[in-house]
Amino acid sequence: MTATAIKKQFDNYMPLLTTKQQELLLEMAKSLLHIDTNEKQISVEQYNKEIEAAVKRVRGGKSVSNDDVMNEMEKW
């Protein structure tokens, strides 16, 4: 997907979000741009272990649905 296509989609979705959701998205973008150079990358093995653990949690019902997150965000 091109940068122009991404921007167009982003511009179409932004007005559909509440102000609080837009603020959250802005904070997420800002945090993505802040790269900690002291942070070490994990190994592929560690990465795979973390993915497997996350999948186990989800399959075990230890997750939060998108609807629940959106409902909680509305209270902010």
mmCIF file as gemmi writes it, N, C-alpha and C atoms, coordinates in Angstrom:
data_model
loop_
_atom_site.group_PDB
_atom_site.id
_atom_site.type_symbol
_atom_site.label_atom_id
_atom_site.label_alt_id
_atom_site.label_comp_id
_atom_site.label_asym_id
_atom_site.label_entity_id
_atom_site.label_seq_id
_atom_site.pdbx_PDB_ins_code
_atom_site.Cartn_x
_atom_site.Cartn_y
_atom_site.Cartn_z
_atom_site.occupancy
_atom_site.B_iso_or_equiv
_atom_site.pdbx_formal_charge
_atom_site.auth_seq_id
_atom_site.auth_asym_id
_atom_site.pdbx_PDB_model_num
ATOM 1 N N . MET Axp A 1 ? 0.854 -1.174 0 1 0 ? 1 A 1
ATOM 2 C CA . MET Axp A 1 ? 0 0 0 1 0 ? 1 A 1
ATOM 3 C C . MET Axp A 1 ? 0.902 1.24 0 1 0 ? 1 A 1
ATOM 4 N N . THR Axp A 2 ? 0.551 2.194 -0.789 1 0 ? 2 A 1
ATOM 5 C CA . THR Axp A 2 ? 1.366 3.402 -0.889 1 0 ? 2 A 1
ATOM 6 C C . THR Axp A 2 ? 1.077 4.355 0.269 1 0 ? 2 A 1
ATOM 7 N N . ALA Axp A 3 ? 1.989 5.272 0.512 1 0 ? 3 A 1
ATOM 8 C CA . ALA Axp A 3 ? 1.813 6.261 1.569 1 0 ? 3 A 1
ATOM 9 C C . ALA Axp A 3 ? 0.576 7.116 1.307 1 0 ? 3 A 1
ATOM 10 N N . THR Axp A 4 ? 0.329 7.414 0.05 1 0 ? 4 A 1
ATOM 11 C CA . THR Axp A 4 ? -0.844 8.224 -0.301 1 0 ? 4 A 1
ATOM 12 C C . THR Axp A 4 ? -2.131 7.477 0.019 1 0 ? 4 A 1
ATOM 13 N N . ALA Axp A 5 ? -2.175 6.202 -0.283 1 0 ? 5 A 1
ATOM 14 C CA . ALA Axp A 5 ? -3.365 5.392 -0.003 1 0 ? 5 A 1
ATOM 15 C C . ALA Axp A 5 ? -3.593 5.266 1.499 1 0 ? 5 A 1
ATOM 16 N N . ILE Axp A 6 ? -2.506 5.091 2.23 1 0 ? 6 A 1
ATOM 17 C CA . ILE Axp A 6 ? -2.607 4.987 3.689 1 0 ? 6 A 1
ATOM 18 C C . ILE Axp A 6 ? -3.133 6.296 4.264 1 0 ? 6 A 1
ATOM 19 N N . LYS Axp A 7 ? -2.579 7.417 3.822 1 0 ? 7 A 1
ATOM 20 C CA . LYS Axp A 7 ? -3.034 8.723 4.317 1 0 ? 7 A 1
ATOM 21 C C . LYS Axp A 7 ? -4.505 8.947 4.002 1 0 ? 7 A 1
ATOM 22 N N . LYS Axp A 8 ? -4.931 8.569 2.799 1 0 ? 8 A 1
ATOM 23 C CA . LYS Axp A 8 ? -6.328 8.749 2.409 1 0 ? 8 A 1
ATOM 24 C C . LYS Axp A 8 ? -7.249 7.946 3.327 1 0 ? 8 A 1
ATOM 25 N N . GLN Axp A 9 ? -6.895 6.685 3.595 1 0 ? 9 A 1
ATOM 26 C CA . GLN Axp A 9 ? -7.708 5.858 4.489 1 0 ? 9 A 1
ATOM 27 C C . GLN Axp A 9 ? -7.71 6.438 5.894 1 0 ? 9 A 1
ATOM 28 N N . PHE Axp A 10 ? -6.553 6.855 6.354 1 0 ? 10 A 1
ATOM 29 C CA . PHE Axp A 10 ? -6.434 7.432 7.695 1 0 ? 10 A 1
ATOM 30 C C . PHE Axp A 10 ? -7.322 8.67 7.81 1 0 ? 10 A 1
ATOM 31 N N . ASP Axp A 11 ? -7.269 9.53 6.811 1 0 ? 11 A 1
ATOM 32 C CA . ASP Axp A 11 ? -8.078 10.749 6.797 1 0 ? 11 A 1
ATOM 33 C C . ASP Axp A 11 ? -9.571 10.431 6.782 1 0 ? 11 A 1
ATOM 34 N N . ASN Axp A 12 ? -9.952 9.324 6.165 1 0 ? 12 A 1
ATOM 35 C CA . ASN Axp A 12 ? -11.359 8.922 6.14 1 0 ? 12 A 1
ATOM 36 C C . ASN Axp A 12 ? -11.834 8.387 7.495 1 0 ? 12 A 1
ATOM 37 N N . TYR Axp A 13 ? -10.952 7.738 8.226 1 0 ? 13 A 1
ATOM 38 C CA . TYR Axp A 13 ? -11.336 7.142 9.508 1 0 ? 13 A 1
ATOM 39 C C . TYR Axp A 13 ? -11.304 8.136 10.671 1 0 ? 13 A 1
ATOM 40 N N . MET Axp A 14 ? -10.404 9.084 10.633 1 0 ? 14 A 1
ATOM 41 C CA . MET Axp A 14 ? -10.244 10.012 11.761 1 0 ? 14 A 1
ATOM 42 C C . MET Axp A 14 ? -11.544 10.695 12.186 1 0 ? 14 A 1
ATOM 43 N N . PRO Axp A 15 ? -12.347 11.226 11.268 1 0 ? 15 A 1
ATOM 44 C CA . PRO Axp A 15 ? -13.575 11.906 11.702 1 0 ? 15 A 1
ATOM 45 C C . PRO Axp A 15 ? -14.588 10.965 12.365 1 0 ? 15 A 1
ATOM 46 N N . LEU Axp A 16 ? -14.432 9.657 12.154 1 0 ? 16 A 1
ATOM 47 C CA . LEU Axp A 16 ? -15.361 8.688 12.735 1 0 ? 16 A 1
ATOM 48 C C . LEU Axp A 16 ? -15.053 8.4 14.202 1 0 ? 16 A 1
ATOM 49 N N . LEU Axp A 17 ? -13.871 8.792 14.65 1 0 ? 17 A 1
ATOM 50 C CA . LEU Axp A 17 ? -13.439 8.537 16.023 1 0 ? 17 A 1
ATOM 51 C C . LEU Axp A 17 ? -13.871 9.673 16.939 1 0 ? 17 A 1
ATOM 52 N N . THR Axp A 18 ? -14.079 9.316 18.208 1 0 ? 18 A 1
ATOM 53 C CA . THR Axp A 18 ? -14.354 10.352 19.194 1 0 ? 18 A 1
ATOM 54 C C . THR Axp A 18 ? -13.074 11.143 19.439 1 0 ? 18 A 1
ATOM 55 N N . THR Axp A 19 ? -13.208 12.281 20.089 1 0 ? 19 A 1
ATOM 56 C CA . THR Axp A 19 ? -12.03 13.097 20.395 1 0 ? 19 A 1
ATOM 57 C C . THR Axp A 19 ? -11.052 12.304 21.245 1 0 ? 19 A 1
ATOM 58 N N . LYS Axp A 20 ? -11.563 11.576 22.221 1 0 ? 20 A 1
ATOM 59 C CA . LYS Axp A 20 ? -10.677 10.78 23.084 1 0 ? 20 A 1
ATOM 60 C C . LYS Axp A 20 ? -9.961 9.698 22.29 1 0 ? 20 A 1
ATOM 61 N N . GLN Axp A 21 ? -10.655 9.071 21.346 1 0 ? 21 A 1
ATOM 62 C CA . GLN Axp A 21 ? -10.021 8.056 20.512 1 0 ? 21 A 1
ATOM 63 C C . GLN Axp A 21 ? -8.945 8.681 19.629 1 0 ? 21 A 1
ATOM 64 N N . GLN Axp A 22 ? -9.218 9.881 19.115 1 0 ? 22 A 1
ATOM 65 C CA . GLN Axp A 22 ? -8.224 10.573 18.306 1 0 ? 22 A 1
ATOM 66 C C . GLN Axp A 22 ? -6.993 10.91 19.142 1 0 ? 22 A 1
ATOM 67 N N . GLU Axp A 23 ? -7.216 11.348 20.397 1 0 ? 23 A 1
ATOM 68 C CA . GLU Axp A 23 ? -6.096 11.65 21.297 1 0 ? 23 A 1
ATOM 69 C C . GLU Axp A 23 ? -5.274 10.394 21.559 1 0 ? 23 A 1
ATOM 70 N N . LEU Axp A 24 ? -5.948 9.273 21.782 1 0 ? 24 A 1
ATOM 71 C CA . LEU Axp A 24 ? -5.258 8.013 22.032 1 0 ? 24 A 1
ATOM 72 C C . LEU Axp A 24 ? -4.414 7.62 20.824 1 0 ? 24 A 1
ATOM 73 N N . LEU Axp A 25 ? -4.981 7.746 19.65 1 0 ? 25 A 1
ATOM 74 C CA . LEU Axp A 25 ? -4.255 7.42 18.429 1 0 ? 25 A 1
ATOM 75 C C . LEU Axp A 25 ? -3.034 8.321 18.25 1 0 ? 25 A 1
ATOM 76 N N . LEU Axp A 26 ? -3.188 9.598 18.567 1 0 ? 26 A 1
ATOM 77 C CA . LEU Axp A 26 ? -2.065 10.531 18.495 1 0 ? 26 A 1
ATOM 78 C C . LEU Axp A 26 ? -0.959 10.125 19.461 1 0 ? 26 A 1
ATOM 79 N N . GLU Axp A 27 ? -1.329 9.768 20.693 1 0 ? 27 A 1
ATOM 80 C CA . GLU Axp A 27 ? -0.326 9.334 21.676 1 0 ? 27 A 1
ATOM 81 C C . GLU Axp A 27 ? 0.374 8.06 21.222 1 0 ? 27 A 1
ATOM 82 N N . MET Axp A 28 ? -0.371 7.145 20.592 1 0 ? 28 A 1
ATOM 83 C CA . MET Axp A 28 ? 0.242 5.916 20.083 1 0 ? 28 A 1
ATOM 84 C C . MET Axp A 28 ? 1.257 6.248 18.997 1 0 ? 28 A 1
ATOM 85 N N . ALA Axp A 29 ? 0.899 7.157 18.092 1 0 ? 29 A 1
ATOM 86 C CA . ALA Axp A 29 ? 1.82 7.55 17.017 1 0 ? 29 A 1
ATOM 87 C C . ALA Axp A 29 ? 3.077 8.18 17.599 1 0 ? 29 A 1
ATOM 88 N N . LYS Axp A 30 ? 2.893 9.054 18.595 1 0 ? 30 A 1
ATOM 89 C CA . LYS Axp A 30 ? 4.045 9.685 19.231 1 0 ? 30 A 1
ATOM 90 C C . LYS Axp A 30 ? 4.949 8.654 19.887 1 0 ? 30 A 1
ATOM 91 N N . SER Axp A 31 ? 4.339 7.654 20.544 1 0 ? 31 A 1
ATOM 92 C CA . SER Axp A 31 ? 5.153 6.647 21.225 1 0 ? 31 A 1
ATOM 93 C C . SER Axp A 31 ? 5.901 5.775 20.222 1 0 ? 31 A 1
ATOM 94 N N . LEU Axp A 32 ? 5.318 5.55 19.049 1 0 ? 32 A 1
ATOM 95 C CA . LEU Axp A 32 ? 6.01 4.777 18.017 1 0 ? 32 A 1
ATOM 96 C C . LEU Axp A 32 ? 7.241 5.515 17.507 1 0 ? 32 A 1
ATOM 97 N N . LEU Axp A 33 ? 7.197 6.82 17.513 1 0 ? 33 A 1
ATOM 98 C CA . LEU Axp A 33 ? 8.321 7.605 17.027 1 0 ? 33 A 1
ATOM 99 C C . LEU Axp A 33 ? 9.444 7.736 18.046 1 0 ? 33 A 1
ATOM 100 N N . HIS Axp A 34 ? 9.134 7.448 19.306 1 0 ? 34 A 1
ATOM 101 C CA . HIS Axp A 34 ? 10.149 7.513 20.361 1 0 ? 34 A 1
ATOM 102 C C . HIS Axp A 34 ? 10.811 6.143 20.46 1 0 ? 34 A 1
ATOM 103 N N . ILE Axp A 35 ? 12 6.063 19.907 1 0 ? 35 A 1
ATOM 104 C CA . ILE Axp A 35 ? 12.728 4.791 19.886 1 0 ? 35 A 1
ATOM 105 C C . ILE Axp A 35 ? 13.805 4.832 20.95 1 0 ? 35 A 1
ATOM 106 N N . ASP Axp A 36 ? 13.767 3.861 21.841 1 0 ? 36 A 1
ATOM 107 C CA . ASP Axp A 36 ? 14.757 3.776 22.908 1 0 ? 36 A 1
ATOM 108 C C . ASP Axp A 36 ? 15.985 3.04 22.378 1 0 ? 36 A 1
ATOM 109 N N . THR Axp A 37 ? 17.087 3.761 22.2 1 0 ? 37 A 1
ATOM 110 C CA . THR Axp A 37 ? 18.294 3.145 21.649 1 0 ? 37 A 1
ATOM 111 C C . THR Axp A 37 ? 18.975 2.215 22.643 1 0 ? 37 A 1
ATOM 112 N N . ASN Axp A 38 ? 18.612 2.29 23.923 1 0 ? 38 A 1
ATOM 113 C CA . ASN Axp A 38 ? 19.198 1.403 24.922 1 0 ? 38 A 1
ATOM 114 C C . ASN Axp A 38 ? 18.494 0.05 24.977 1 0 ? 38 A 1
ATOM 115 N N . GLU Axp A 39 ? 17.345 -0.027 24.346 1 0 ? 39 A 1
ATOM 116 C CA . GLU Axp A 39 ? 16.565 -1.26 24.382 1 0 ? 39 A 1
ATOM 117 C C . GLU Axp A 39 ? 17.199 -2.302 23.473 1 0 ? 39 A 1
ATOM 118 N N . LYS Axp A 40 ? 17.402 -3.494 24.022 1 0 ? 40 A 1
ATOM 119 C CA . LYS Axp A 40 ? 17.987 -4.566 23.235 1 0 ? 40 A 1
ATOM 120 C C . LYS Axp A 40 ? 16.884 -5.365 22.558 1 0 ? 40 A 1
ATOM 121 N N . GLN Axp A 41 ? 17.159 -5.838 21.348 1 0 ? 41 A 1
ATOM 122 C CA . GLN Axp A 41 ? 16.199 -6.686 20.659 1 0 ? 41 A 1
ATOM 123 C C . GLN Axp A 41 ? 16.21 -8.064 21.296 1 0 ? 41 A 1
ATOM 124 N N . ILE Axp A 42 ? 15.038 -8.694 21.317 1 0 ? 42 A 1
ATOM 125 C CA . ILE Axp A 42 ? 14.97 -10.046 21.855 1 0 ? 42 A 1
ATOM 126 C C . ILE Axp A 42 ? 15.295 -11.036 20.744 1 0 ? 42 A 1
ATOM 127 N N . SER Axp A 43 ? 15.632 -12.237 21.144 1 0 ? 43 A 1
ATOM 128 C CA . SER Axp A 43 ? 15.962 -13.276 20.171 1 0 ? 43 A 1
ATOM 129 C C . SER Axp A 43 ? 14.677 -13.792 19.516 1 0 ? 43 A 1
ATOM 130 N N . VAL Axp A 44 ? 14.855 -14.472 18.395 1 0 ? 44 A 1
ATOM 131 C CA . VAL Axp A 44 ? 13.718 -15.082 17.711 1 0 ? 44 A 1
ATOM 132 C C . VAL Axp A 44 ? 13.07 -16.111 18.634 1 0 ? 44 A 1
ATOM 133 N N . GLU Axp A 45 ? 13.888 -16.839 19.386 1 0 ? 45 A 1
ATOM 134 C CA . GLU Axp A 45 ? 13.353 -17.837 20.305 1 0 ? 45 A 1
ATOM 135 C C . GLU Axp A 45 ? 12.482 -17.181 21.38 1 0 ? 45 A 1
ATOM 136 N N . GLN Axp A 46 ? 12.963 -16.075 21.955 1 0 ? 46 A 1
ATOM 137 C CA . GLN Axp A 46 ? 12.197 -15.376 22.982 1 0 ? 46 A 1
ATOM 138 C C . GLN Axp A 46 ? 10.916 -14.796 22.387 1 0 ? 46 A 1
ATOM 139 N N . TYR Axp A 47 ? 11.024 -14.252 21.198 1 0 ? 47 A 1
ATOM 140 C CA . TYR Axp A 47 ? 9.858 -13.708 20.504 1 0 ? 47 A 1
ATOM 141 C C . TYR Axp A 47 ? 8.795 -14.795 20.33 1 0 ? 47 A 1
ATOM 142 N N . ASN Axp A 48 ? 9.221 -15.964 19.849 1 0 ? 48 A 1
ATOM 143 C CA . ASN Axp A 48 ? 8.287 -17.072 19.637 1 0 ? 48 A 1
ATOM 144 C C . ASN Axp A 48 ? 7.667 -17.541 20.948 1 0 ? 48 A 1
ATOM 145 N N . LYS Axp A 49 ? 8.444 -17.564 22.038 1 0 ? 49 A 1
ATOM 146 C CA . LYS Axp A 49 ? 7.907 -17.936 23.343 1 0 ? 49 A 1
ATOM 147 C C . LYS Axp A 49 ? 6.821 -16.958 23.781 1 0 ? 49 A 1
ATOM 148 N N . GLU Axp A 50 ? 7.071 -15.676 23.57 1 0 ? 50 A 1
ATOM 149 C CA . GLU Axp A 50 ? 6.089 -14.659 23.961 1 0 ? 50 A 1
ATOM 150 C C . GLU Axp A 50 ? 4.822 -14.767 23.131 1 0 ? 50 A 1
ATOM 151 N N . ILE Axp A 51 ? 4.964 -15.053 21.848 1 0 ? 51 A 1
ATOM 152 C CA . ILE Axp A 51 ? 3.794 -15.241 20.987 1 0 ? 51 A 1
ATOM 153 C C . ILE Axp A 51 ? 2.997 -16.46 21.448 1 0 ? 51 A 1
ATOM 154 N N . GLU Axp A 52 ? 3.68 -17.567 21.711 1 0 ? 52 A 1
ATOM 155 C CA . GLU Axp A 52 ? 3.003 -18.774 22.175 1 0 ? 52 A 1
ATOM 156 C C . GLU Axp A 52 ? 2.271 -18.534 23.489 1 0 ? 52 A 1
ATOM 157 N N . ALA Axp A 53 ? 2.887 -17.793 24.401 1 0 ? 53 A 1
ATOM 158 C CA . ALA Axp A 53 ? 2.254 -17.488 25.685 1 0 ? 53 A 1
ATOM 159 C C . ALA Axp A 53 ? 1.003 -16.627 25.472 1 0 ? 53 A 1
ATOM 160 N N . ALA Axp A 54 ? 1.086 -15.676 24.559 1 0 ? 54 A 1
ATOM 161 C CA . ALA Axp A 54 ? -0.067 -14.815 24.273 1 0 ? 54 A 1
ATOM 162 C C . ALA Axp A 54 ? -1.206 -15.622 23.661 1 0 ? 54 A 1
ATOM 163 N N . VAL Axp A 55 ? -0.888 -16.516 22.749 1 0 ? 55 A 1
ATOM 164 C CA . VAL Axp A 55 ? -1.912 -17.362 22.124 1 0 ? 55 A 1
ATOM 165 C C . VAL Axp A 55 ? -2.578 -18.233 23.179 1 0 ? 55 A 1
ATOM 166 N N . LYS Axp A 56 ? -1.789 -18.774 24.118 1 0 ? 56 A 1
ATOM 167 C CA . LYS Axp A 56 ? -2.343 -19.594 25.202 1 0 ? 56 A 1
ATOM 168 C C . LYS Axp A 56 ? -3.321 -18.782 26.044 1 0 ? 56 A 1
ATOM 169 N N . ARG Axp A 57 ? -2.936 -17.535 26.366 1 0 ? 57 A 1
ATOM 170 C CA . ARG Axp A 57 ? -3.815 -16.681 27.174 1 0 ? 57 A 1
ATOM 171 C C . ARG Axp A 57 ? -5.136 -16.434 26.452 1 0 ? 57 A 1
ATOM 172 N N . VAL Axp A 58 ? -5.066 -16.142 25.174 1 0 ? 58 A 1
ATOM 173 C CA . VAL Axp A 58 ? -6.284 -15.868 24.408 1 0 ? 58 A 1
ATOM 174 C C . VAL Axp A 58 ? -7.147 -17.115 24.331 1 0 ? 58 A 1
ATOM 175 N N . ARG Axp A 59 ? -6.539 -18.238 24.032 1 0 ? 59 A 1
ATOM 176 C CA . ARG Axp A 59 ? -7.305 -19.497 23.948 1 0 ? 59 A 1
ATOM 177 C C . ARG Axp A 59 ? -7.888 -19.887 25.291 1 0 ? 59 A 1
ATOM 178 N N . GLY Axp A 60 ? -7.24 -19.47 26.351 1 0 ? 60 A 1
ATOM 179 C CA . GLY Axp A 60 ? -7.725 -19.757 27.702 1 0 ? 60 A 1
ATOM 180 C C . GLY Axp A 60 ? -8.765 -18.752 28.181 1 0 ? 60 A 1
ATOM 181 N N . GLY Axp A 61 ? -9.144 -17.847 27.299 1 0 ? 61 A 1
ATOM 182 C CA . GLY Axp A 61 ? -10.168 -16.874 27.65 1 0 ? 61 A 1
ATOM 183 C C . GLY Axp A 61 ? -9.656 -15.684 28.434 1 0 ? 61 A 1
ATOM 184 N N . LYS Axp A 62 ? -8.36 -15.544 28.52 1 0 ? 62 A 1
ATOM 185 C CA . LYS Axp A 62 ? -7.769 -14.427 29.272 1 0 ? 62 A 1
ATOM 186 C C . LYS Axp A 62 ? -7.421 -13.29 28.326 1 0 ? 62 A 1
ATOM 187 N N . SER Axp A 63 ? -8.468 -12.704 27.76 1 0 ? 63 A 1
ATOM 188 C CA . SER Axp A 63 ? -8.275 -11.579 26.858 1 0 ? 63 A 1
ATOM 189 C C . SER Axp A 63 ? -9.449 -10.618 27.014 1 0 ? 63 A 1
ATOM 190 N N . VAL Axp A 64 ? -9.322 -9.465 26.408 1 0 ? 64 A 1
ATOM 191 C CA . VAL Axp A 64 ? -10.372 -8.452 26.455 1 0 ? 64 A 1
ATOM 192 C C . VAL Axp A 64 ? -10.843 -8.228 25.026 1 0 ? 64 A 1
ATOM 193 N N . SER Axp A 65 ? -12.15 -8.281 24.821 1 0 ? 65 A 1
ATOM 194 C CA . SER Axp A 65 ? -12.676 -8.097 23.472 1 0 ? 65 A 1
ATOM 195 C C . SER Axp A 65 ? -12.54 -6.642 23.037 1 0 ? 65 A 1
ATOM 196 N N . ASN Axp A 66 ? -12.54 -6.431 21.747 1 0 ? 66 A 1
ATOM 197 C CA . ASN Axp A 66 ? -12.467 -5.086 21.21 1 0 ? 66 A 1
ATOM 198 C C . ASN Axp A 66 ? -13.662 -4.259 21.688 1 0 ? 66 A 1
ATOM 199 N N . ASP Axp A 67 ? -14.84 -4.863 21.729 1 0 ? 67 A 1
ATOM 200 C CA . ASP Axp A 67 ? -16.033 -4.149 22.203 1 0 ? 67 A 1
ATOM 201 C C . ASP Axp A 67 ? -15.861 -3.679 23.641 1 0 ? 67 A 1
ATOM 202 N N . ASP Axp A 68 ? -15.287 -4.545 24.496 1 0 ? 68 A 1
ATOM 203 C CA . ASP Axp A 68 ? -15.064 -4.161 25.887 1 0 ? 68 A 1
ATOM 204 C C . ASP Axp A 68 ? -14.076 -3 25.992 1 0 ? 68 A 1
ATOM 205 N N . VAL Axp A 69 ? -13.038 -3.04 25.185 1 0 ? 69 A 1
ATOM 206 C CA . VAL Axp A 69 ? -12.051 -1.954 25.184 1 0 ? 69 A 1
ATOM 207 C C . VAL Axp A 69 ? -12.708 -0.657 24.736 1 0 ? 69 A 1
ATOM 208 N N . MET Axp A 70 ? -13.495 -0.721 23.667 1 0 ? 70 A 1
ATOM 209 C CA . MET Axp A 70 ? -14.154 0.475 23.152 1 0 ? 70 A 1
ATOM 210 C C . MET Axp A 70 ? -15.137 1.037 24.19 1 0 ? 70 A 1
ATOM 211 N N . ASN Axp A 71 ? -15.879 0.157 24.878 1 0 ? 71 A 1
ATOM 212 C CA . ASN Axp A 71 ? -16.809 0.611 25.921 1 0 ? 71 A 1
ATOM 213 C C . ASN Axp A 71 ? -16.041 1.274 27.06 1 0 ? 71 A 1
ATOM 214 N N . GLU Axp A 72 ? -14.913 0.718 27.437 1 0 ? 72 A 1
ATOM 215 C CA . GLU Axp A 72 ? -14.112 1.304 28.514 1 0 ? 72 A 1
ATOM 216 C C . GLU Axp A 72 ? -13.559 2.659 28.078 1 0 ? 72 A 1
ATOM 217 N N . MET Axp A 73 ? -13.134 2.767 26.839 1 0 ? 73 A 1
ATOM 218 C CA . MET Axp A 73 ? -12.586 4.027 26.345 1 0 ? 73 A 1
ATOM 219 C C . MET Axp A 73 ? -13.629 5.138 26.368 1 0 ? 73 A 1
ATOM 220 N N . GLU Axp A 74 ? -14.877 4.78 26.156 1 0 ? 74 A 1
ATOM 221 C CA . GLU Axp A 74 ? -15.944 5.791 26.173 1 0 ? 74 A 1
ATOM 222 C C . GLU Axp A 74 ? -16.074 6.441 27.537 1 0 ? 74 A 1
ATOM 223 N N . LYS Axp A 75 ? -15.618 5.775 28.594 1 0 ? 75 A 1
ATOM 224 C CA . LYS Axp A 75 ? -15.709 6.312 29.958 1 0 ? 75 A 1
ATOM 225 C C . LYS Axp A 75 ? -14.593 7.296 30.265 1 0 ? 75 A 1
ATOM 226 N N . TRP Axp A 76 ? -13.564 7.35 29.43 1 0 ? 76 A 1
ATOM 227 C CA . TRP Axp A 76 ? -12.428 8.22 29.69 1 0 ? 76 A 1
ATOM 228 C C . TRP Axp A 76 ? -12.797 9.657 29.543 1 0 ? 76 A 1
